């Protein structure tokens, strides 16, 4: 029994040593910050989104989203194949949170970062989800 606990302790120590040398890659958000990106404030987010239609890109897909002044969010995929509605809100801690009906009401909060004139949305885990390409006043869906 004594040898068994020593073996377990030795294995645990080996695991600690092995994992201490693992290098974790930066998230998209961390990389953007290192490159000089700044997080938009609640006021900046409001100025970009509220009452506007936003053209956004995710991967190779282009979407249009309208952020109404009454917190209704509507979206569609350019060329068809997807559309949805939901709601959004801008938080006091500089994030936009949204929920779409096809996501079964799941609430997602995202940060917006700006680098060299480009604005991108990042998920809680730091993954870049959308690049915001154009902003038009009013509903252009």
GROMACS elastic network, one bead per residue, 0.5 to 0.9 nm:
[ bonds ]
;  ai    aj funct       b0    kb
    1     4     6  0.50456   500
    1     5     6  0.64892   500
    1     6     6  0.87580   500
    2     5     6  0.54648   500
    2     6     6  0.64125   500
    2     7     6  0.87408   500
    3     6     6  0.50578   500
    3     7     6  0.60919   500
    3     8     6  0.86115   500
    4     7     6  0.50786   500
    4     8     6  0.62247   500
    4     9     6  0.86097   500
    5     9     6  0.60322   500
    5    10     6  0.84454   500
    6     9     6  0.50017   500
    6    10     6  0.59985   500
    6    11     6  0.84903   500
    7    10     6  0.50018   500
    7    11     6  0.60869   500
    7    12     6  0.85408   500
    8    11     6  0.50589   500
    8    12     6  0.61301   500
    8    13     6  0.86156   500
    9    12     6  0.50503   500
    9    13     6  0.61891   500
    9    14     6  0.86140   500
   10    13     6  0.50907   500
   10    14     6  0.61746   500
   10    15     6  0.86590   500
   11    14     6  0.50307   500
   11    15     6  0.62223   500
   11    16     6  0.86970   500
   12    15     6  0.50982   500
   12    16     6  0.62943   500
   12    17     6  0.87394   500
   13    16     6  0.51052   500
   13    17     6  0.63023   500
   13    18     6  0.86383   500
   14    17     6  0.51382   500
   14    18     6  0.61112   500
   14    19     6  0.86177   500
   15    18     6  0.50254   500
   15    19     6  0.60473   500
   15    20     6  0.84253   500
   16    19     6  0.53191   500
   16    20     6  0.60533   500
   16    21     6  0.89855   500
   17    20     6  0.52432   500
   17    21     6  0.69393   500
   18    21     6  0.57992   500
   18    22     6  0.70940   500
   19    22     6  0.52221   500
   19    23     6  0.87821   500
   20    23     6  0.83400   500
   24    27     6  0.89603   500
   26    29     6  0.78365   500
   26    30     6  0.56466   500
   26    31     6  0.59835   500
   26   126     6  0.87531   500
   27    30     6  0.51181   500
   27    31     6  0.62075   500
   27    32     6  0.85916   500
   27   125     6  0.75306   500
   27   126     6  0.52046   500
   27   127     6  0.61808   500
   27   128     6  0.85333   500
   28    31     6  0.51603   500
   28    32     6  0.62054   500
   28    33     6  0.87380   500
   28   122     6  0.78241   500
   28   126     6  0.56914   500
   28   127     6  0.52421   500
   28   128     6  0.57893   500
   29    32     6  0.50410   500
   29    33     6  0.62396   500
   29    34     6  0.86717   500
   29    37     6  0.86253   500
   29   113     6  0.80244   500
   29   121     6  0.89474   500
   29   122     6  0.64601   500
   29   123     6  0.86419   500
   29   125     6  0.85783   500
   29   127     6  0.64397   500
   29   128     6  0.67693   500
   30    33     6  0.50819   500
   30    34     6  0.62190   500
   30    35     6  0.86516   500
   30   126     6  0.71008   500
   31    34     6  0.50867   500
   31    35     6  0.63024   500
   31    36     6  0.88410   500
   31    37     6  0.87566   500
   32    35     6  0.50288   500
   32    36     6  0.64449   500
   32    37     6  0.53005   500
   32    38     6  0.83175   500
   32   113     6  0.79191   500
   32   114     6  0.86740   500
   32   115     6  0.74544   500
   33    36     6  0.50572   500
   33    38     6  0.65988   500
   33    39     6  0.85374   500
   33   113     6  0.83655   500
   33   115     6  0.86199   500
   34    37     6  0.72257   500
   35   115     6  0.79000   500
   36   114     6  0.86834   500
   36   115     6  0.65505   500
   36   116     6  0.85921   500
   37   113     6  0.59780   500
   37   114     6  0.52692   500
   37   116     6  0.77810   500
   38   112     6  0.84413   500
   38   113     6  0.53711   500
   38   114     6  0.54181   500
   38   115     6  0.67374   500
   39    94     6  0.77908   500
   39   111     6  0.69119   500
   39   112     6  0.57669   500
   39   114     6  0.63877   500
   40    43     6  0.79330   500
   40    44     6  0.57038   500
   40    45     6  0.62125   500
   40    94     6  0.66405   500
   40    95     6  0.82139   500
   40   111     6  0.75597   500
   40   112     6  0.55915   500
   40   113     6  0.57276   500
   40   114     6  0.68251   500
   40   119     6  0.88486   500
   41    44     6  0.51043   500
   41    45     6  0.61727   500
   41    46     6  0.85398   500
   41    92     6  0.86641   500
   41    93     6  0.78417   500
   41    95     6  0.77660   500
   41   112     6  0.84055   500
   42    45     6  0.50843   500
   42    46     6  0.61089   500
   42    47     6  0.86703   500
   42    90     6  0.63900   500
   42    91     6  0.66591   500
   42    92     6  0.63414   500
   42    93     6  0.70352   500
   42    95     6  0.66228   500
   42    96     6  0.80446   500
   43    46     6  0.50567   500
   43    47     6  0.62553   500
   43    48     6  0.87719   500
   43    90     6  0.88827   500
   43    94     6  0.80636   500
   44    47     6  0.51067   500
   44    48     6  0.63251   500
   44    49     6  0.86901   500
   44    94     6  0.87664   500
   45    48     6  0.52206   500
   45    49     6  0.60554   500
   45    50     6  0.80069   500
   45    90     6  0.75045   500
   45    94     6  0.76370   500
   45    95     6  0.78310   500
   45    96     6  0.75330   500
   45   112     6  0.74755   500
   46    49     6  0.53477   500
   46    50     6  0.53188   500
   46    51     6  0.88792   500
   46    90     6  0.71931   500
   46    96     6  0.89685   500
   47    50     6  0.62991   500
   47    51     6  0.87362   500
   47    52     6  0.88804   500
   48    51     6  0.86252   500
   48    52     6  0.72327   500
   48    54     6  0.85033   500
   48   135     6  0.69806   500
   49    52     6  0.53342   500
   49    53     6  0.73433   500
   49    54     6  0.71946   500
   49    66     6  0.79709   500
   49    67     6  0.58844   500
   49    68     6  0.83965   500
   49   135     6  0.76975   500
   49   137     6  0.89572   500
   50    53     6  0.85352   500
   50    66     6  0.82769   500
   50    67     6  0.52798   500
   50    68     6  0.59490   500
   50    69     6  0.55848   500
   50    70     6  0.87203   500
   50    71     6  0.79833   500
   50   137     6  0.87759   500
   51    66     6  0.71905   500
   51    67     6  0.55106   500
   51    69     6  0.50401   500
   51    70     6  0.85670   500
   51   136     6  0.87157   500
   51   137     6  0.62662   500
   51   138     6  0.55238   500
   51   139     6  0.73284   500
   52    65     6  0.82214   500
   52    66     6  0.57668   500
   52    67     6  0.57188   500
   52    68     6  0.69414   500
   52    69     6  0.85704   500
   52   135     6  0.63529   500
   52   136     6  0.53886   500
   52   139     6  0.63499   500
   52   140     6  0.83494   500
   53    64     6  0.65908   500
   53    65     6  0.54315   500
   53    67     6  0.64410   500
   53    68     6  0.85181   500
   53   134     6  0.81651   500
   53   135     6  0.58379   500
   53   136     6  0.51582   500
   53   137     6  0.63236   500
   53   138     6  0.61583   500
   53   139     6  0.55843   500
   53   140     6  0.59968   500
   53   141     6  0.74403   500
   54    63     6  0.80922   500
   54    64     6  0.55365   500
   54    65     6  0.51617   500
   54    66     6  0.62962   500
   54    67     6  0.80179   500
   54   132     6  0.67919   500
   54   133     6  0.72660   500
   54   134     6  0.56481   500
   54   136     6  0.64723   500
   54   137     6  0.88612   500
   54   140     6  0.88918   500
   55    62     6  0.70259   500
   55    63     6  0.57807   500
   55    65     6  0.66297   500
   55   131     6  0.86804   500
   55   132     6  0.61187   500
   55   133     6  0.53834   500
   55   134     6  0.50111   500
   55   135     6  0.65405   500
   55   136     6  0.84367   500
   56    61     6  0.84188   500
   56    62     6  0.57197   500
   56    63     6  0.51876   500
   56    64     6  0.61914   500
   56    65     6  0.76880   500
   56   120     6  0.89900   500
   56   130     6  0.60827   500
   56   131     6  0.55079   500
   56   133     6  0.53188   500
   56   134     6  0.72008   500
   57    60     6  0.68260   500
   57    61     6  0.56692   500
   57    63     6  0.61338   500
   57    64     6  0.87910   500
   57   129     6  0.85034   500
   57   130     6  0.54479   500
   57   131     6  0.52021   500
   57   132     6  0.65342   500
   57   133     6  0.70625   500
   58    61     6  0.53826   500
   58    62     6  0.64949   500
   58    63     6  0.78567   500
   58   128     6  0.86443   500
   58   129     6  0.61389   500
   58   131     6  0.65958   500
   59    62     6  0.81876   500
   59   129     6  0.83962   500
   59   130     6  0.79926   500
   61    77     6  0.73679   500
   61    78     6  0.75662   500
   62    76     6  0.88438   500
   62    77     6  0.61414   500
   62    78     6  0.55077   500
   62    79     6  0.86413   500
   63    75     6  0.69741   500
   63    76     6  0.56866   500
   63    78     6  0.53648   500
   64    74     6  0.82614   500
   64    75     6  0.55020   500
   64    76     6  0.54465   500
   64    77     6  0.64549   500
   64    78     6  0.68939   500
   64   140     6  0.82867   500
   64   141     6  0.68338   500
   65    73     6  0.68700   500
   65    74     6  0.55378   500
   65    76     6  0.66446   500
   65    77     6  0.89375   500
   65   139     6  0.87339   500
   65   140     6  0.87320   500
   65   141     6  0.74824   500
   66    72     6  0.79995   500
   66    73     6  0.57197   500
   66    74     6  0.51918   500
   66    75     6  0.63160   500
   66   138     6  0.78027   500
   66   139     6  0.58830   500
   66   140     6  0.74159   500
   66   141     6  0.70777   500
   67    70     6  0.82062   500
   67    71     6  0.64732   500
   67    72     6  0.61718   500
   67    74     6  0.68596   500
   67    75     6  0.89127   500
   67    87     6  0.83255   500
   67    88     6  0.75505   500
   67   138     6  0.87961   500
   67   139     6  0.81556   500
   68    71     6  0.53769   500
   68    72     6  0.52477   500
   68    73     6  0.63336   500
   68    74     6  0.81875   500
   68    87     6  0.89462   500
   68    88     6  0.89876   500
   68   138     6  0.80912   500
   68   139     6  0.77121   500
   69    72     6  0.74222   500
   70    73     6  0.89001   500
   70    87     6  0.87694   500
   71    86     6  0.85918   500
   71    87     6  0.54706   500
   71    88     6  0.52968   500
   71    89     6  0.62923   500
   72    85     6  0.72642   500
   72    86     6  0.59224   500
   72    88     6  0.63618   500
   72    89     6  0.89881   500
   73    84     6  0.83405   500
   73    85     6  0.55095   500
   73    88     6  0.60579   500
   73    98     6  0.78390   500
   73    99     6  0.82803   500
   73   100     6  0.77311   500
   74    83     6  0.76019   500
   74    84     6  0.58770   500
   74    86     6  0.63916   500
   74    87     6  0.79594   500
   74   100     6  0.83812   500
   74   141     6  0.81144   500
   75    82     6  0.81837   500
   75    83     6  0.54216   500
   75    84     6  0.54098   500
   75    85     6  0.62562   500
   75    86     6  0.87350   500
   75   141     6  0.75257   500
   76    79     6  0.85943   500
   76    80     6  0.69576   500
   76    81     6  0.80799   500
   76    82     6  0.55983   500
   76    84     6  0.65329   500
   76    85     6  0.89025   500
   76   141     6  0.73992   500
   77    80     6  0.53012   500
   77    81     6  0.64157   500
   77    82     6  0.52479   500
   77    83     6  0.62832   500
   78    81     6  0.82415   500
   78    82     6  0.84787   500
   79    82     6  0.88385   500
   80    83     6  0.75503   500
   84   100     6  0.65509   500
   84   101     6  0.66591   500
   84   102     6  0.67769   500
   85    99     6  0.83895   500
   85   100     6  0.55928   500
   85   101     6  0.61577   500
   85   102     6  0.82134   500
   86    98     6  0.73045   500
   86    99     6  0.54181   500
   86   101     6  0.56212   500
   86   102     6  0.87079   500
   86   105     6  0.80199   500
   87    97     6  0.84975   500
   87    98     6  0.57010   500
   87    99     6  0.55701   500
   87   100     6  0.66829   500
   87   101     6  0.88612   500
   88    96     6  0.69475   500
   88    97     6  0.54986   500
   88    99     6  0.64213   500
   88   100     6  0.87275   500
   88   107     6  0.88828   500
   89    95     6  0.84761   500
   89    96     6  0.57445   500
   89    97     6  0.53273   500
   89    98     6  0.64564   500
   90    93     6  0.84348   500
   90    94     6  0.70714   500
   90    95     6  0.58134   500
   90    97     6  0.62118   500
   90    98     6  0.87740   500
   90   109     6  0.89780   500
   91    94     6  0.56687   500
   91    95     6  0.53224   500
   91    96     6  0.61247   500
   91    97     6  0.72788   500
   91   109     6  0.88361   500
   92    95     6  0.74435   500
   94   110     6  0.88968   500
   94   111     6  0.69064   500
   94   112     6  0.81710   500
   95   109     6  0.62142   500
   95   110     6  0.54449   500
   95   112     6  0.69882   500
   96   108     6  0.82262   500
   96   109     6  0.55409   500
   96   110     6  0.54214   500
   96   111     6  0.65794   500
   96   112     6  0.79487   500
   97   107     6  0.65388   500
   97   108     6  0.53019   500
   97   110     6  0.61664   500
   97   111     6  0.88782   500
   98   105     6  0.89480   500
   98   106     6  0.81928   500
   98   107     6  0.55500   500
   98   108     6  0.54132   500
   98   109     6  0.64410   500
   98   110     6  0.83944   500
   99   102     6  0.87838   500
   99   103     6  0.70802   500
   99   104     6  0.81469   500
   99   105     6  0.54078   500
   99   106     6  0.56020   500
   99   108     6  0.63994   500
   99   109     6  0.89908   500
  100   103     6  0.54258   500
  100   104     6  0.70352   500
  100   105     6  0.58944   500
  100   106     6  0.72512   500
  100   107     6  0.79824   500
  101   104     6  0.52101   500
  101   105     6  0.54228   500
  101   106     6  0.82073   500
  102   105     6  0.73855   500
  102   106     6  0.89965   500
  103   106     6  0.56637   500
  103   107     6  0.85164   500
  108   123     6  0.77149   500
  108   124     6  0.81565   500
  109   122     6  0.87553   500
  109   123     6  0.68182   500
  109   124     6  0.68248   500
  110   121     6  0.60891   500
  110   122     6  0.53842   500
  110   124     6  0.63255   500
  110   129     6  0.88316   500
  111   120     6  0.82498   500
  111   121     6  0.56465   500
  111   122     6  0.52679   500
  111   123     6  0.67868   500
  111   124     6  0.77844   500
  111   126     6  0.88161   500
  112   119     6  0.65285   500
  112   120     6  0.55655   500
  112   122     6  0.63351   500
  113   118     6  0.81215   500
  113   119     6  0.55907   500
  113   120     6  0.54316   500
  113   121     6  0.65005   500
  113   122     6  0.76305   500
  114   117     6  0.62550   500
  114   118     6  0.54533   500
  114   120     6  0.65463   500
  115   118     6  0.52845   500
  115   119     6  0.66388   500
  115   120     6  0.84158   500
  116   119     6  0.85377   500
  118   131     6  0.75018   500
  118   132     6  0.72970   500
  118   133     6  0.76150   500
  119   130     6  0.86683   500
  119   131     6  0.60853   500
  119   132     6  0.54847   500
  119   133     6  0.76126   500
  120   128     6  0.67947   500
  120   129     6  0.74873   500
  120   130     6  0.56604   500
  120   132     6  0.57571   500
  120   133     6  0.88434   500
  121   127     6  0.84121   500
  121   128     6  0.58181   500
  121   129     6  0.56100   500
  121   130     6  0.51703   500
  121   131     6  0.63963   500
  121   132     6  0.76049   500
  122   125     6  0.77990   500
  122   126     6  0.54643   500
  122   127     6  0.53239   500
  122   129     6  0.55410   500
  122   130     6  0.73630   500
  123   126     6  0.52126   500
  123   127     6  0.53398   500
  123   128     6  0.64945   500
  123   129     6  0.65358   500
  124   127     6  0.74756   500
  126   129     6  0.89464   500
  128   131     6  0.78104   500
  132   135     6  0.79737   500
  136   139     6  0.79526   500
  136   140     6  0.76604   500
  137   140     6  0.83114   500
